[in-house]
Amino acid sequence: MSETVRASCDVLVIGAGAAGGAAAFHLAAAGHHVVLLEKDAGIRVKPCGGGMAASVQNWFPFSLEPAVEQVIREVDFSWCLEDPVVAELPGDAPFWIVRRERLDQLLAEQAVEAGAEHYRGIEINQVERDGNNWELIASDGERWRSRAVVIADGSGSRWPQQLGLGPKHVQMASTMSVRLEGQGNLADGTTRFEFGLVKQGFAWAFPIAGGVNIGVGSFIGKQDADPDAVLRSSCPIWASMPLQASANGDNCASGTVTIDWMVTVLWWLEMQRRSVIPFWQKA
């Protein structure tokens, strides 16, 4: 192996999302020399509704409130836009709506304050065991060495399978979300879940500051993880509808999904069965 190593540390963390940032913070706070590596050079919007249990705060000595958009105390459920059920959450167990990019950035910043190093634009192509150490090789050829490695680069990470970690066959879900700024009239503290319209899945509507986050999730499986395949299977009418492109990608999150594409899908979900009120609004 090459003797040129960019950094040598106690722990290398692959992925600076919520899991990677949290791991880096706690390890650095415990006195370990931690290096946090993120492949994206900039901040990326992720296909996430942003729902998070407020009890997560108990695991951090700093406030997570800078990333919190809403505190949810009422959850509305429906089946095929009918049979509504309203659940009131007890005062000591609300859940939060966060913007994932803000949460990820907050955790990474706190990790750095605790002593970790954070590097962006580092894509790891190879993970190797070198005696008692681990060596990571990036796409630019740079090498990073550590005594331990934390793999936190998402559910689609290739490393667990290559390193023999976890189950051999992972059941995958596919999610697609879009933020509609300036739209929706969900009351503060209220969120909605719709079941029945999406095969083996659900749709959600979460309030965010100045708008709403809407999306769909399906548990059809890894073989249908492509968003187009999932929606074609979930929504038969979609098979005859063309894909639409959009240049506004900042508010949309998924592997290949665009704003117009997502809005078209959700329009179908709301308008079928003679519904004229979008499910992210209250009647």
C-alpha positions, -999 to 999 in steps of 0.1 A, spaced: 0 0 0 10 36 -5 28 53 23 11 86 14 -18 90 38 -37 123 40 -49 117 76 -44 91 103 -68 91 132 -87 70 157 -120 68 138 -130 75 102 -168 81 97 -181 76 62 -211 98 56 -220 131 73 -257 126 76 -276 124 108 -261 91 118 -226 100 108 -227 134 124 -241 120 157 -215 93 158 -187 118 151 -199 141 178 -202 115 205 -168 99 196 -150 133 195 -167 143 228 -153 112 243 -118 122 234 -112 103 202 -95 118 171 -124 116 145 -124 124 108 -159 128 92 -160 123 54 -189 133 32 -190 127 -6 -213 156 -14 -194 188 -18 -224 209 -9 -256 206 12 -281 182 -4 -318 180 1 -328 144 10 -360 124 3 -371 126 39 -403 139 55 -383 151 84 -403 134 112 -382 127 143 -391 118 179 -385 147 202 -369 122 227 -338 122 205 -329 154 222 -321 133 253 -290 119 235 -274 153 230 -261 179 254 -268 207 229 -301 219 216 -315 205 184 -341 232 181 -323 252 154 -332 223 130 -368 220 142 -396 235 120 -427 221 138 -436 203 170 -464 178 161 -491 171 187 -519 158 164 -517 131 137 -545 126 112 -548 92 95 -570 82 66 -577 52 44 -583 60 7 -590 96 18 -618 84 40 -624 68 75 -604 96 93 -587 88 126 -572 116 147 -545 108 173 -536 134 200 -500 130 211 -494 133 249 -476 164 261 -444 145 269 -442 126 236 -445 149 206 -425 144 175 -407 170 155 -405 180 119 -370 189 109 -352 200 77 -327 172 73 -301 194 57 -302 217 87 -301 188 112 -272 172 94 -253 205 93 -260 211 130 -247 177 140 -216 181 118 -209 215 133 -212 202 168 -189 173 160 -163 198 147 -167 219 179 -161 187 199 -128 182 180 -136 162 149 -124 171 114 -150 174 87 -142 171 50 -167 174 21 -164 162 -15 -146 130 -4 -160 99 -21 -147 66 -8 -141 39 -34 -123 13 -14 -122 1 22 -93 -22 32 -80 -38 63 -43 -31 69 -31 -50 99 -46 -34 129 -58 -4 109 -83 4 83 -74 23 51 -99 41 30 -91 51 -6 -110 80 -21 -119 86 -58 -90 111 -61 -65 84 -49 -60 99 -14 -58 75 14 -72 79 49 -62 56 78 -77 48 112 -80 22 139 -118 20 134 -144 29 108 -180 39 112 -201 33 80 -229 58 79 -234 66 43 -271 57 40 -293 27 35 -279 22 0 -243 19 12 -223 -8 -6 -199 -13 23 -220 -36 46 -224 -62 20 -188 -60 8 -175 -63 44 -199 -90 54 -219 -69 78 -257 -71 85 -282 -93 66 -274 -106 32 -307 -97 17 -321 -62 27 -357 -53 21 -356 -18 6 -382 9 6 -385 37 -19 -395 73 -9 -401 104 -29 -408 138 -14 -413 174 -25 -415 207 -6 -442 230 -17 -432 265 -5 -461 288 1 -488 261 -3 -509 239 20 -528 250 50 -521 223 76 -525 238 110 -493 241 131 -486 210 151 -507 188 128 -496 162 103 -514 137 80 -508 102 68 -528 86 40 -529 48 36 -546 27 10 -538 47 -22 -503 36 -24 -497 -1 -28 -478 -14 3 -471 21 13 -484 55 24 -484 92 16 -476 120 41 -481 157 45 -459 175 71 -461 212 78 -429 232 74 -423 269 78 -440 286 49 -453 255 32 -457 218 34 -436 186 28 -455 159 9 -444 126 -2 -450 89 -8 -433 58 4 -436 22 -8 -422 -10 7 -425 -30 -26 -388 -40 -24 -353 -35 -37 -362 -48 -72 -386 -19 -76 -365 7 -59 -365 28 -90 -390 56 -84 -407 52 -118 -411 15 -113 -425 20 -78 -451 45 -89 -461 25 -120 -467 -5 -98 -485 16 -70 -506 38 -93 -519 21 -124 -529 53 -141 -492 64 -139 -482 39 -166 -500 60 -192 -487 94 -180 -454 109 -193 -426 120 -170 -421 157 -168 -388 175 -162 -381 204 -139 -351 226 -134 -361 234 -99 -343 206 -80 -336 224 -48 -370 215 -32 -372 180 -45 -355 149 -32 -351 115 -47 -328 96 -70 -344 108 -102 -377 125 -91 -384 161 -102 -409 186 -88 -433 183 -117 -431 145 -116 -439 144 -79 -467 170 -81 -483 150 -109 -482 118 -88 -496 134 -58 -523 151 -78 -534 117 -89 -534 104 -53 -556 133 -42 -580 136 -71 -589 99 -75 -620 86 -58 -637 120 -65 -616 138 -39 -613 175 -47 -594 186 -16 -557 179 -16 -548 156 13 -523 181 25 -551 206 32 -579 204 57 -615 203 45 
